Amino acid sequence: MSLRHFLRSAYLIGVYFTLTIAPLFVMLTDPTPPGRGFWRECSIGLGFVGLSMMGLQFFLTGRFQRLTSPYGIDVVYHFHRNISLIAFLFIFLHAVILFISSPETLILLNPVISPWWMIVGVAGLLAFAIVIVTSLYRLKFGLCYEHWRLIHGYISVVAVALSVAHIIGVGYYVEGYLKRGLWITMITAWLLALVYVRVMKPIIMLRRPYTIEKVKRERGNSWTLTLRPEGHKGMNFRPGQFAWLTIGKSPFSIREHPFSFSSSAMKTDSMQVTVKELGDFTSRIGEVAPGTRTYIEGPYGTFTVDRHVAPGYIFITGGVGITPVISILRTMADRNDRRPVLLFYSNKTWEGMTFREDLDELEKQLNLRVVYIITGDAPEGWQGERGRINAEMIARHLPADRMRYKYFICGPDPMQKAIKNELGNLGLSLENVESESFNFV
C-alpha cells in the first residue's frame, strides 16, 4: 500500500471511530440528567454506540468510491458484515443490561400498558434481529439473492427509524442544543446517504445506459456479454476491476450483480464482462438477448496491476477467477507491456478452462507463461500439473527472483485462503499478495 493510501485509510478509520463514539462524549455535556447507576448508564451508552454503528452502515454499503478505494470494496463489505454483528450485540446488551439491572422495567414489555416508545424500541430490536439472522442463514432459509436484498435493505431502514423514534420518545440524554444537534446531524447524514444511493445514483445510471451487443458462449459454462454505451463515451476502468450490472431492468431495481470486466481497459467504445453459470440469476445468463438494455455502476476494485506496480507478476487463479486476469493480460498486450508474467490456472477439467484459446494467443504476444492445473479428471496423456495448488507445485515454476514479483490470487474464498498459506510457507511476504473476494452477501 502506498503512503497516500495508507494515510487516507488511517484518516477514514479515525473518522469512523470518532463518529461511533461521539454520542458517548455528548452524553456528558449539560444538561446532564441525574445518574441512575453504572449498569443502567452503561446500557444507554451501548445502545447509543450500537445505533451509531448501524446508521454508519448506510455509508459502508453505499459504494462511495472515496470510502472504498483505499481498501477495496470487498474489504469494506467484509468489515460491514462483521461490524454489524458487533453493533447488534451492543444494542441487544442495551436491553439485557437494562432489564437485569432494573428488574422493575420488565413490566414495560407488556404491550397493553407499555408506552409507545418502548413498543417501537422492542420492534426495532426485533427488526435488527431479522436482518442479522436472514443474512447469516440466507441459504438455509432458501432465500434467493434478490429476496434477501429486499429484506436486508428495507428492514434495515425500518430498524434504524424505530430505534431513533425510541431514543426520541425516551428523551433521556437528548435534551440540550449539542445533544439534539448531534442526533439531528447524524440522522440527516444517514438519510442523505440513503437518498443518494437509492435515488440519485439510479438517476445518474438511467442517463448512461448500455446495450448488450453480443452474447458469446465460453468454455466452463461461462458467457461473455459485450456491452456498448448508448449516447455517451462509456466507462474508463482499470484492468482487473468489476462493476454492478442491472440487466433488462430499471436501475432502481434490486436485481443487480457484480461482474468482472474481461475486456482490455484500453478499449472503452465497448466492454465485456464474463459470467459463469453459478447462481439463481447467472444460471440463465445465456438467455439474455442481444439488444437488452443494461445499467452499470462502477468501476470498483483494487485487484489491478495499475495500482500495484511491480517488475513482474504471478497470477494464481481458479475457475471463474480467470476473468479479471484475462482483462489484465489483454490490457498488457494492448499496451505492449513486456514485463514477465506467470499464470497458474486451476480448473476441474481441461475442457472447462475458460479463455484457453485466448491464453494461447496471449502467450505469443506477452512475456507470459501459463501453467494449467487440473483438479478433476485429466485427458489421456496429460503431462501437466494435477491436484490442488500447493507450495511445492508453485515452487517448481517460480522464477529465481520471485521476491520481486507481485502476486495476485483470484478464485473461491477457501482457495484464496489456502494459497496464501502456501505462499507463506514459501517465505513470501503477504504484503506482496493481492486478492479479491466477490462474496458480498
C-alpha positions in Angstrom: 0.0 0.0 0.0 1.3 3.4 -1.0 1.9 6.1 1.6 -1.0 8.1 0.2 -3.4 5.1 0.5 -2.1 4.4 4.0 -2.7 7.9 5.2 -6.2 8.0 3.7 -7.0 4.6 5.2 -5.9 5.8 8.7 -7.9 9.0 8.3 -11.1 7.2 7.4 -10.7 4.7 10.2 -10.2 7.7 12.6 -13.4 9.4 11.3 -15.4 6.2 11.7 -14.2 5.6 15.2 -14.9 9.3 16.2 -18.4 9.2 14.8 -19.1 5.9 16.5 -18.3 7.1 20.0 -19.5 10.7 19.5 -22.8 10.1 21.4 -20.8 9.0 24.5 -19.0 12.3 24.8 -22.1 14.3 24.1 -23.9 12.4 26.8 -21.6 14.2 29.3 -22.5 17.7 28.3 -25.1 19.9 30.0 -27.9 19.5 30.7 -26.9 16.2 32.4 -29.8 14.1 33.8 -29.3 12.6 37.3 -27.4 9.3 37.3 -29.3 6.1 37.6 -26.4 3.7 38.5 -23.5 2.4 36.5 -25.1 -0.5 34.7 -28.1 1.5 33.6 -25.9 4.2 32.3 -23.7 1.6 30.6 -26.7 0.1 28.8 -27.6 3.6 27.4 -24.1 4.1 26.2 -24.1 0.7 24.5 -27.4 1.5 22.8 -26.2 4.8 21.5 -22.9 3.4 20.1 -24.7 0.4 18.6 -27.2 2.6 16.8 -24.5 5.0 15.6 -22.7 2.0 14.1 -25.8 0.8 12.4 -26.5 4.2 10.9 -23.0 4.4 9.5 -23.7 1.1 7.6 -25.6 3.3 5.1 -22.2 4.7 4.1 -20.3 1.4 4.2 -22.8 -0.3 1.8 -23.3 2.8 -0.3 -20.3 2.0 -2.6 -18.9 5.5 -2.2 -15.6 5.2 -4.1 -13.8 7.7 -1.9 -14.5 5.5 1.0 -13.8 2.1 -0.6 -10.7 3.0 -2.8 -8.1 2.8 0.0 -9.1 -0.8 1.0 -11.1 -2.4 -1.8 -14.8 -2.8 -1.7 -14.6 -6.5 -0.8 -12.7 -5.5 2.4 -15.3 -2.8 3.2 -18.2 -5.3 2.8 -16.3 -7.8 5.0 -16.0 -5.1 7.6 -19.7 -4.2 7.2 -20.7 -7.8 7.9 -18.6 -8.2 11.0 -19.2 -4.7 12.5 -22.9 -5.3 12.0 -22.7 -8.3 14.4 -20.9 -6.1 17.0 -23.4 -3.3 16.6 -26.3 -5.7 17.1 -24.6 -7.1 20.2 -24.3 -3.6 21.7 -28.0 -2.9 21.0 -29.0 -6.3 22.4 -26.9 -5.8 25.5 -28.5 -2.4 26.0 -31.8 -4.2 26.5 -30.4 -7.1 28.5 -28.4 -5.0 30.9 -31.2 -2.6 31.4 -33.7 -5.3 32.4 -31.1 -7.2 34.6 -30.0 -4.0 36.5 -33.6 -2.7 36.9 -36.0 -5.7 37.0 -38.9 -3.4 37.6 -38.6 -2.2 34.0 -39.7 -5.7 32.8 -43.3 -4.6 33.2 -42.6 -2.3 30.1 -42.6 -5.4 27.9 -46.3 -5.7 28.4 -47.7 -4.1 25.3 -51.0 -3.3 26.9 -49.5 -0.9 29.4 -46.2 -0.1 27.7 -45.6 3.4 26.4 -45.3 3.8 22.7 -41.5 4.4 22.8 -41.0 1.1 24.4 -43.1 -0.7 21.8 -41.1 0.8 18.9 -37.8 0.1 20.8 -38.7 -3.6 21.0 -39.9 -3.6 17.4 -36.6 -2.0 16.3 -34.6 -4.7 18.2 -36.6 -7.4 16.5 -36.1 -5.8 13.1 -32.4 -5.8 13.6 -32.5 -9.4 14.6 -34.4 -10.3 11.4 -31.7 -8.5 9.3 -28.9 -10.3 11.1 -30.5 -13.8 11.1 -31.5 -13.7 7.4 -28.0 -12.6 6.4 -26.3 -15.3 8.4 -28.6 -18.1 7.3 -29.8 -16.9 3.9 -29.0 -20.2 2.2 -30.5 -22.3 4.9 -33.8 -20.3 4.7 -33.8 -20.8 0.9 -33.7 -17.0 0.3 -32.7 -16.1 -3.2 -30.3 -13.1 -3.5 -33.0 -10.7 -4.7 -35.4 -11.5 -1.9 -32.6 -11.3 0.7 -31.6 -7.8 -0.6 -35.2 -6.7 -0.4 -35.4 -7.8 3.3 -32.0 -6.6 4.2 -32.4 -3.1 2.7 -35.9 -2.2 3.7 -36.0 -3.8 7.2 -32.6 -2.2 8.0 -34.1 1.2 7.3 -37.2 0.4 9.4 -35.0 -0.9 12.3 -32.9 2.3 12.4 -36.0 4.5 12.1 -37.7 2.7 15.0 -34.6 2.9 17.1 -34.4 6.7 16.6 -38.0 7.0 17.5 -37.3 5.1 20.7 -34.5 7.4 21.7 -36.6 10.5 21.0 -39.5 9.0 22.9 -37.4 8.2 26.0 -35.9 11.7 25.9 -33.0 10.7 28.2 -29.7 12.3 27.1 -31.2 14.0 24.1 -32.0 17.4 25.8 -29.9 20.4 25.0 -28.7 22.0 21.8 -25.5 19.9 21.5 -27.2 16.6 22.1 -30.1 17.4 19.8 -27.7 18.8 17.2 -25.6 15.6 17.2 -28.6 13.3 16.6 -30.2 15.6 14.0 -26.8 15.8 12.2 -26.3 12.0 12.2 -29.9 11.2 11.2 -29.7 13.8 8.4 -26.4 12.3 7.1 -27.9 8.8 7.2 -30.9 10.0 5.2 -28.8 11.8 2.7 -26.7 8.7 2.2 -29.8 6.6 1.7 -31.3 9.1 -0.8 -28.1 9.3 -2.8 -27.7 5.6 -3.1 -31.4 4.7 -3.7 -32.4 7.7 -5.8 -29.6 9.8 -7.1 -27.3 7.0 -8.2 -30.0 5.3 -10.2 -31.0 8.6 -11.9 -27.3 9.0 -13.0 -27.2 5.5 -14.3 -30.5 6.0 -16.1 -28.8 8.7 -18.2 -25.9 6.4 -19.1 -27.4 3.2 -20.4 -25.7 0.4 -22.2 -26.9 -2.2 -24.8 -25.9 -5.8 -24.9 -24.4 -6.1 -28.3 -23.4 -9.8 -28.3 -23.7 -12.9 -26.1 -20.9 -15.4 -26.6 -20.7 -18.8 -25.0 -17.3 -19.6 -23.5 -15.7 -22.8 -22.1 -16.6 -23.7 -18.5 -20.3 -22.8 -18.6 -19.5 -19.2 -19.0 -20.8 -16.4 -21.2 -19.2 -13.2 -22.4 -21.5 -10.2 -22.8 -20.3 -7.3 -25.0 -21.8 -4.0 -23.9 -21.9 -0.8 -25.9 -22.7 2.6 -24.4 -25.8 4.4 -25.6 -25.3 8.1 -26.2 -22.2 8.5 -24.1 -18.5 7.7 -24.2 -18.6 4.7 -21.9 -16.7 3.9 -18.8 -13.0 4.1 -18.0 -11.8 1.2 -15.8 -8.6 -0.3 -14.7 -7.8 -3.9 -15.8 -9.0 -6.3 -13.2 -11.8 -4.2 -11.9 -15.5 -5.0 -11.8 -18.9 -3.3 -11.8 -22.5 -4.0 -10.7 -24.8 -4.7 -13.7 -28.6 -4.3 -13.8 -29.6 -6.3 -16.9 -33.0 -5.7 -18.5 -34.4 -3.9 -15.5 -34.6 -0.3 -14.3 -31.5 1.0 -12.4 -33.9 1.4 -9.4 -34.3 -2.4 -9.4 -32.7 -4.6 -6.7 -31.6 -7.1 -9.3 -28.0 -6.0 -9.7 -25.0 -8.3 -9.7 -21.2 -7.7 -9.6 -19.3 -9.0 -12.6 -15.6 -8.5 -13.6 -14.6 -6.9 -16.8 -12.9 -9.4 -19.1 -12.0 -6.9 -21.9 -9.0 -4.7 -22.3 -9.1 -1.5 -20.3 -7.7 0.3 -23.4 -10.9 -0.2 -25.4 -13.8 1.8 -23.9 -16.0 2.1 -27.0 -17.4 -1.2 -25.8 -16.6 -3.5 -22.9 -17.0 -7.1 -22.0 -18.0 -9.0 -18.8 -17.8 -12.8 -18.5 -20.2 -14.6 -16.2 -20.2 -18.2 -15.1 -23.4 -20.1 -14.6 -23.4 -20.5 -10.8 -26.4 -18.9 -9.0 -30.1 -18.2 -9.5 -29.5 -15.3 -11.9 -26.3 -16.4 -13.6 -27.7 -19.8 -14.5 -29.9 -18.1 -17.1 -27.3 -15.6 -18.3 -27.1 -17.3 -21.7 -30.8 -16.5 -22.3 -30.1 -12.7 -22.3 -30.9 -11.4 -25.8 -28.7 -9.0 -27.7 -30.3 -5.5 -27.6 -31.2 -5.8 -23.9 -30.6 -2.5 -22.1 -28.2 -2.6 -19.2 -27.1 -0.2 -16.5 -23.6 -0.3 -15.0 -22.4 1.1 -11.6 -18.7 1.2 -11.2 -15.9 0.6 -11.7 -14.7 -0.9 -8.3 -11.9 -3.0 -7.0 -8.2 -2.8 -6.2 -7.3 -6.0 -7.9 -5.3 -4.3 -10.7 -1.7 -4.0 -11.8 -2.3 -0.3 -12.4 -2.4 0.1 -8.6 0.2 -2.4 -7.7 3.2 -1.7 -9.9 6.0 -4.3 -9.9 8.7 -5.6 -12.3 6.7 -8.8 -12.9 3.5 -10.6 -11.8 2.4 -14.1 -10.6 -1.3 -14.8 -11.1 -2.9 -17.8 -9.3 -6.5 -18.3 -10.4 -9.2 -21.0 -10.0 -12.3 -21.4 -12.1 -14.1 -18.1 -13.0 -11.2 -16.3 -11.2 -9.6 -16.1 -14.6 -12.0 -13.3 -15.6 -10.2 -10.3 -14.1 -6.9 -11.7 -15.0 -7.8 -12.0 -18.7 -8.7 -8.3 -18.6 -5.2 -7.6 -17.2 -3.4 -9.7 -19.8 -5.4 -8.2 -22.7 -4.6 -4.7 -21.4 -0.9 -5.5 -21.1 -1.0 -6.8 -24.7 -2.6 -3.6 -25.9 0.0 -1.6 -24.0 2.8 -3.7 -25.4 3.8 -4.4 -21.8 6.8 -6.9 -21.8 7.1 -7.4 -18.0 7.3 -11.2 -17.2 4.0 -12.8 -16.1 3.4 -16.3 -14.8 -0.1 -17.6 -14.6 -1.3 -20.6 -12.6 -4.7 -21.6 -13.9 -6.6 -24.3 -11.9 -9.8 -25.9 -13.1 -11.7 -29.2 -12.6 -11.4 -30.2 -16.3 -9.3 -29.3 -19.3 -12.4 -28.6 -21.4 -13.7 -26.2 -18.7 -10.6 -23.9 -19.0 -12.3 -20.6 -19.9 -10.3 -18.5 -22.3 -7.9 -21.4 -23.1 -7.5 -20.4 -26.7 -7.2 -16.7 -25.8 -4.4 -17.5 -23.4 -2.5 -19.4 -26.2 -2.6 -16.2 -28.3 -1.6 -14.0 -25.4 1.5 -16.3 -24.7 2.7 -15.3 -28.2 2.1 -11.5 -27.6 3.3 -11.2 -24.0 6.2 -12.4 -21.9 3.7 -14.9 -20.4 3.8 -18.5 -19.3 0.7 -20.4 -18.3 0.7 -23.3 -16.0 -2.5 -25.3 -16.2 -3.6 -27.4 -13.3 -6.4 -29.9 -13.4 -8.1 -30.9 -10.2 -10.5 -33.5 -11.6 -10.4 -36.0 -14.5 -7.5 -35.2 -16.8 -7.5 -36.1 -20.5 -5.5 -39.1 -21.7 -1.8 -38.4 -21.9 -2.0 -35.2 -19.7 1.5 -34.2 -18.7 0.7 -31.0 -16.8 0.0 -30.3 -13.2 -2.7 -32.1 -11.3 -4.4 -31.7 -7.9 -4.7 -28.8 -5.6 -2.2 -26.0 -5.8 0.4 -26.2 -3.1 3.7 -24.7 -2.2 5.7 -27.5 -3.9 3.8 -27.1 -7.1 4.2 -23.3 -7.1 7.9 -23.5 -6.3 8.5 -25.7 -9.3 7.6 -22.9 -11.6 8.6 -19.7 -9.8 11.4 -17.6 -11.2 14.6 -17.2 -9.2 13.8 -13.6 -8.5 10.4 -14.5 -7.1 10.6 -12.0 -4.2 10.5 -9.0 -6.7 7.2 -10.1 -8.1 3.7 -9.1 -7.1 1.2 -12.0 -6.5 -2.5 -11.9 -7.4 -4.9 -14.6 -6.3 -8.5 -14.8 -7.6 -10.9 -17.7 -7.0 -13.2 -19.2 -4.4 -12.6 -17.9 -0.8 -11.3 -21.3 0.5 -8.8 -21.5 -2.4 -7.6 -17.9 -1.7 -7.0 -18.7 2.0 -5.2 -22.0 1.2 -2.9 -20.4 -1.4 -2.0 -17.5 0.9 -0.9 -20.1 3.5 1.1 -21.9 0.8 2.8 -18.7 -0.3 3.6 -18.0 3.3 5.2 -21.5 3.5 7.5 -20.4 0.6 8.7 -17.4 2.7 6.8 -14.9 0.6 5.6 -11.7 2.3 1.8 -11.3 2.2 2.4 -7.6 1.6 3.2 -8.6 -1.9 0.0 -10.7 -2.3 -3.3 -9.2 -3.5 -6.7 -10.9 -3.6 -10.3 -10.0 -4.1 -13.4 -11.7 -2.9 -16.8 -11.4 -4.6 -18.7 -12.8 -1.6 -20.6 -9.7 -0.7 -23.6 -11.3 1.0 
